Amino acid sequence: MGGPGDHPIGDLLHWGRNPFPADIADMLRKLYELDPMVRDTFALDAYDWEAGRSLEEGRAKLRSELAKHESRT
């Protein structure tokens, strides 16, 4: 984990900054509670989401990942 501004997911989860649309941030937080490795899973995607790119694709990826984790419980 770096410092503030090093990575958008780190900013959200560890530094109280939200560089994403609210729904994406909520899904990332939920996934982090289920699996802290979410940072690695979506590390590259996060830069696009932070810039407002590929948001619908990102939402689909996050929903799919949430469904996988929820089906395991």
Secondary structure, 3 states (H helix, E strand, C coil): CCCCCCCHHHHHHHCCCCCCCHHHHHHHHHHHHHCCCHHHHCHHHHHHHHCCCCHHHHHHHHHHHHHHHHHHC
